[in-house]
Amino acid sequence: MSISPGKISLALTILLGGIAIRCGAGDLPIGHFGNGNYGDWTATGAAFKSGPASGDSLPKLEIENADGGLVASSKIEGDQPTGTLTSPVFRIERKYIAFRVGGGDYEYSTCINLLVDGKIVRSATGWRSDRLAPASWEVSEFHGRKAQVQLVDASSGDWGHINVARVVQTDLPERMPVATGPLYREALRPQFHFTARQWAMARLNPGMQQEGWANDLNGLIYYDGEYHLFAQRWAKCWIHAVSRDLVHWTELQPAFWEEWQGSGDQSGTCVVDYKNTSGLSPDAANPPMVAFWSRFDNLTQCLSYSLDHGRTWKHYEKNPVMLHAERDPKVFWYAPGNHWVMMMYGGEQYQILTSTNLLNWQDEHHPVKNSFECPDFFELPVYGDRSRMKWVLI
């Protein structure tokens, strides 16, 4: 007997591992969980080792709005373990990918990501609540391409877990993405000064709710035809933008994120190590960009570096480079002395340190008293007369 497509109900019940999950007509579940296991999804680490949560375990974990389905949860083992859970490869065939999500609200470290060609193109987090909230991504631009969904738990602190259920491809999501216009073309966005796209609830996803911001500007530097602007986003990451004329800016992905949840990456500075004094580049013809910043403890100073004009960054493997109860390091090259200089705030005064390689620093024991946060120190000619140079401390 044939059935007209028009008479198919808009809500079908699909049995996955014996658990009923409500899907709209034409929805495509992404992967299949089994009874007590994640089926064709692949887990790494310990965060997801116990399999999905269901039945009586849901109220014990305080997980709500699961509608009796299976929930991929890294909360079963507590907040300490970390790991990932990755779907099998699938082809994008619907306009949206929809899901329910709860848990920690740490972008990058407790999140659900969409990977296309191995790169994160959409991301979302929980809402610091274990009640699953419906969410979706608009993915029509990737139609026909192969993709994977990946759950990430890289956090071991408070709310260091993620819960996800009902991941499907659909043309009718339970909750539509928040409608936004093209970035940087919004009617009320200032067009002269740089303004951040605001990453927050969904890194790389302008369609999700956003609440990010840009505070302390860091590492304002010119290198090989580009001006670089970095800014702290409240100790979670350094946002990054580039310009060739100081008027038109292109925001890139955040340069780097905090090393682990709660460690923080506060204000600092960036330099180009043209002489490769640090040895961070294997090729002296390709000098490293080196960013200095303070952890949230205000006791340790760290660095990150880039070998590709600031497009990708790596935390220095021997961080911290300095144990010093200060913050806001300002670093520059002092050619007459053939060394680097660091000004750093702490205890209502600026400390002055020097180094020949950016990695080992010596306190010169000449503090500048009655000072306050974020120092800048540079030389300027008086009325443009380079025979009369003066040092300016801000």
N, C-alpha and C positions, 0 to 999 in steps of 0.2 A: 504494500500500500504506500503510495506517495503522499507526502505531506507538504502543503504549500508553505514556503518560507514565511509568508505573511501571518501564518497561524502559529508559528513557533512562539512560545511564551518569551517575554523579555527577561525572564529570570529562570535560569536552569540550575539544577542541583547537580554538581559534579562530585563524585566520590573519589577522594584522593586518600589512599591508605585507610579507607573505612571512615574518614571524617568528612562530613558534609560541608562544602564551602559554596556559598551563593555566588554565582557569576552571571553577568548579563549575557544575552545571546551573542555569540560570536567572540566572547572573551577568550583569551588564550592564557591559561595558567603558565607561569614560568617555572619549569622544573616540577618535580613531584617528591614530596616527603613521604617516607614510609612510616609504619608503626614503630615508634621509638627510635627512628633514625632519620637522617636528612636525605635519604634516597639518592638521587643523582646530583645533589649539591655536594661540594667538596669543602671540608673543614680543615683549618690549620690551627695550631696552638691548642689551648685548653678551654677557651671561653665557651665553645659550642659542643664540647665533647659529650654531653649528656643527651643530645638529641632534642627535638622540639618539646615545648611545654604544651600540655593539653589537660582537659578534664579537671580533676581535683587539684592539680598542681597550679592552675591559673590563679585561683583566689589566694593560695599560699604565697604566690609571688606578687600578689596585688595587681595582676594584669587584668584589665577590664576591656570590654568592647571587642573581645575576640570572637563572639558569636559561636562559641563551641568549636572553633577550628584549631588547627595546629599553629603554634607561634614559635618562630625561630627566636630564641632568647639566650643571651649570654648572662642573664641574671641567675640562672639555675645554680651556677658555680660561684655566685657572689661577684663582687666588683673587682676582685684582685686579678683573676686570670684574663689573658688577652688572646686574640686570635681573629680569624676571618672565616666567613662562610660564603662560598661563591657558587652561583648557579651554573648549570651547563650552558654552553653557547646556544644562542637562539637567534633567529632572524626577526628584526623589527617589522611587524606587519600591521600594527594598529597605530592610531594617532597618539595614544597616551599609554604610559605605564603607571598603574595605580597600585596602592598598597596602604596598609595601616602601620603606623610607626609610633613607638614610645621609647622611654628610657632617657639617657643623658642627652644634653643639648650641646655636646662638644663637636663642632664641625671638625672634620679631619680625623677625630679619634673615636667617636661613637656615632657612626653614620651608616647610611645605606647609599651606595654609589652605583651609577650606571656606567659601565665601561664599554667604549666603542673603540676598536682597534687598540685595546689595552690601555686607553687613556680615559680618565674620569671626565665625563661630559655633563653629568647631573649628580647632585648630591643632596641629601636631606638628613636631618637629625631628629631625635625625639624632642619632647617639650619639657623635659625634667619632670615627667609624669609617666607612670606605668599604664595609664589609660591610653589605649591605642587610638590615634587620631588619623582619620583618612587624609591621604595626600596623593598627589599625582604629578607627573612630569609630562610636558608636551614634547613629543619626540618625532614628529612628522619629518623633520629635516634629516633624520637618520633612516628613513624608510628603506627597507631592503637590505640594510647592513647588518652584519653579525654583531652581537652584543652579549654582555653578561651583567648580572646584578650581583653586587658584592656587599655583604654586611661586614663592617669593620668594628672591632672592639680593641682599641690600642690604649685604653685608659684603665688605670688601676685604682683611681681615687673615687671620691664621692660621686654617685650616679655614673660610675664607669661601666655601663652596660647599655645594650640596645635590644629592643623587642620589635619584631616585624612579622606581619601576617598578611595573607591574601595578596600576594604579588602577581599581578596579571597584566597582560596587554589588553587594551580596551579602547573602544571609541566613545564610551560613556562612563567616565570615572565617577566614583562615589562623591568625590570632591574635586572640582575643577581647579587647575592651577590659578594662582592670583594673576589677573590680567595686567600686563605691563607693556608699555611701548618700547621701541628700540632704545637701548641704553644711550645716554648722552644726547638724545634728541627730545627729551621730555620738555614740555612747554615751560615749566617753572624751574628747570635746572639752570644755575648760572653757567654761562658759556665762556667767560674769560678766565676765571680762576679754576684750578683743578678741584674737582669734587669726586669723592670715591664712589664706586658703584655700590658699595655696601654688601659684603659677602654673607655674613651671619647665617641665618637658618638653613640655607642651602648653598654651599660653596659651589661656584660655577653654574648656579641655577637661578637666573633672574625671575623665574616664574613662581618661586616660593616666597613665603613671608620673609622679610629682611629687617634687620635691626642693627646693622653694623655701623661703624663710624670710623673716622680718621682723627687721631689726636697727634701727639708730638711728631713733628716732621724730623726725619733722620736722614743722614747720609746724602745730602744734596751735593751731587757731584757731576762733573762733565767727563765723558770718556768716549773717545773714538767717534765723535760726531753726534753723540746723544747726551742730553741732560737726563739724569736719573733723580727721581724723587721717591724717597721711602717715607713711610709714616707708621708709627706704632698703632696697632689696633688693640688697645688695652691689654698688652702683655700676651696676646695670643699669637700674633703674627706681625710681620712687617709687610704692609701693602706696598705696591711698587708700580710706578708709572714712568714713562719715558716721553721725551719731547725733543724735537730738533730746533724749536724756535722759542721755547718757554711760554708759548701761548696755547698751542694745540697739544693735548696730552693723550697718550694711549695707556690705559691701565692694563697691566699684565697680571698674571697670577701672583698671589702673595709670594714674596721672595723666599721666606722661610717661616716655619711655625715654631712654637715653643718645643723644646726637646722632649718633654713629657708633660702630661696634664698638671697644671699648677706650677710648673717650673718658671714659666714666664719668659718673655724676651722683650725687655724694656728699651727705653731710648738709648741712642748711641750715635755712631757715625760710620761712614764708609770711606775707604781710600782705594786708590789703584796702586798696587805695589809694582811700579814700573820696573824696578831693578830686581824683582823677585827675591827680595831680601829674606822673605819668609820661607822660601823654598816650597811654597804650596802648589806652584805650577811645575809640571814636569818639563815644560817647554819655556825657556826664558823669553822667547819671542811672543809668548801669550801670557802677559802678566795677570795675576789674579786680582779680582775685586774682593776686598776684605771688609766685612762689616763687624764692628764691635758693639756689644750690647751687654746689659746687666741682667742677670736672673732676678726673679721676683724676691729672692731673699736679701737683696741689696748687700750681699757679701761676696759674690763671685762674678767675675768678668769673663765673658766668653766671646768667641768669634765664629763667624760663618763665612764661606768664601764661594766665589763663582769663577769658572774658567770659560764661560761662554757669554760674556757681555751682560751678565746679570740675569740670564734667562732661567738658569737652574742654580740652586745653591746647596751647599753641603755644610753641616755642622762640623767644626773642627773636632777630630776624634779624641783629642786630649783636653777638651774643655773640662774645667775652666782654665784659662791661661793665667789667671791671677786670683788669689784669695785676698780680697781687699774690701773692707767695709765701706764701699763707695758705690756710686752709680753715675749714669749718663756720661760715658767716656767720649771725649772729643779727641780725635787723632789726626795728626798731619805730619808731613815730611819737612824737616828743617834742614835745608841744603847746606848752609854754612857749617853746621855741626855734623853733617852726614849721618843723621839719626832721626828717628821718629819721636814725636812729643805727644803725650796724652795729658789732657786736662780732665779732671774727674771730680765730681761733687760729692761731698759727704761732711756731716758735722758742721754745717754752715760755713764751709770753706772749700776752696778748690785745691786739690793736690796736683802737683806737677810730676810726671814720670817720663822716663826716656827709654828707648829701646833701639837696637840696631837691626832687629829682625821681626818685629811685631809680635813675637811669641814670648820673649823674656823681657820683663820690665823692671826698672830701677826707680825707686822713689827718690826724688832730688831733695826732699825735706825743705821745701820752700813754699808752704801753703799760702794761698791768698785768702785772707779772712773776710768775714762778713759777706759771704757769697750765697747764692741760692739757685740750685738746680741748673741743668742743661747749659753748661758753659759753651761759649764759642770764642775762639782766640785766633786772630789773624792780623796781618800786617797791611797797612794802607799808606800811600803817599799823602803828605799834607798839601792840600790844594793841588793835587796832581803832580807835585814836585817829587820825583823819585830820589832826589838827593836828601830828602827830608822824610824818612820813613818812620812811622809810629805803629806800635802794637796796640790793638784794640781788644779789650776783653768785655764780652757781653754775658 
